Amino acid sequence: MHPDLMRSLMNQRASESRATARDARLARNVRKLRRIERDLAEIADTSAVPLIPDYVDGMFGEAGHASAHHAA
């Protein structure tokens, strides 16, 4: 076989191997992310943090900014 043809075939094979490895890595990362999202959703469903109404601590006024009437 001619050396240039052999080199071309080797380059093509290496390129295909890299593409297959990249696809496998992407699929593995997608599975991992879906598992993490599922676990976080389960945690969010089981532990609900109650919202603290604004009037309880009085830090914020109606506009949502810190109250200006606190004197130092």
C-alpha positions as CSV (number, residue, x, y, z in Angstrom):
1,M,0.0,0.0,0.0
2,H,1.2,3.5,-0.8
3,P,2.5,5.4,2.3
4,D,0.3,8.4,1.6
5,L,-2.8,6.3,1.2
6,M,-1.9,4.5,4.4
7,R,-1.4,7.8,6.3
8,S,-4.7,9.1,5.0
9,L,-6.5,6.0,6.2
10,M,-4.8,6.2,9.6
11,N,-5.8,9.8,9.9
12,Q,-9.4,9.0,9.0
13,R,-9.5,6.2,11.6
14,A,-8.0,8.4,14.3
15,S,-10.5,11.2,13.5
16,E,-13.4,8.7,13.7
17,S,-12.1,7.4,17.0
18,R,-11.9,10.9,18.5
19,A,-15.5,11.6,17.3
20,T,-16.7,8.4,18.9
21,A,-15.0,9.2,22.2
22,R,-16.4,12.7,22.1
23,D,-19.9,11.4,21.6
24,A,-19.5,8.9,24.4
25,R,-18.2,11.6,26.8
26,L,-21.1,13.9,25.9
27,A,-23.6,11.1,26.5
28,R,-22.0,10.3,29.8
29,N,-22.2,14.0,30.9
30,V,-25.8,14.2,29.8
31,R,-26.7,11.1,31.9
32,K,-24.8,12.5,34.9
33,L,-26.6,15.9,34.6
34,R,-30.0,14.3,34.3
35,R,-29.3,12.2,37.4
36,I,-28.2,15.3,39.3
37,E,-31.3,17.2,38.2
38,R,-33.5,14.3,39.3
39,D,-31.8,14.2,42.7
40,L,-32.1,17.9,43.2
41,A,-35.8,17.8,42.3
42,E,-36.4,15.1,44.9
43,I,-34.6,17.1,47.5
44,A,-36.5,20.2,46.6
45,D,-39.8,18.3,46.9
46,T,-39.0,16.9,50.3
47,S,-37.6,20.0,52.0
48,A,-39.6,23.2,51.6
49,V,-38.2,26.4,53.1
50,P,-41.0,28.7,54.3
51,L,-40.9,32.2,52.9
52,I,-40.4,34.9,55.5
53,P,-42.9,37.7,54.9
54,D,-41.5,41.2,54.6
55,Y,-43.4,42.6,57.6
56,V,-41.7,40.1,60.0
57,D,-38.2,41.6,59.9
58,G,-39.1,45.1,58.6
59,M,-35.8,45.4,56.7
60,F,-37.4,46.4,53.4
61,G,-39.8,49.1,52.6
62,E,-42.5,49.0,49.9
63,A,-40.0,49.7,47.2
64,G,-37.9,46.7,48.1
65,H,-34.9,48.8,49.3
66,A,-33.5,49.0,52.8
67,S,-35.5,51.4,55.0
68,A,-33.9,54.9,55.2
69,H,-35.5,55.7,58.6
70,H,-33.1,53.6,60.6
71,A,-31.0,56.2,62.5
72,A,-27.5,55.3,63.6
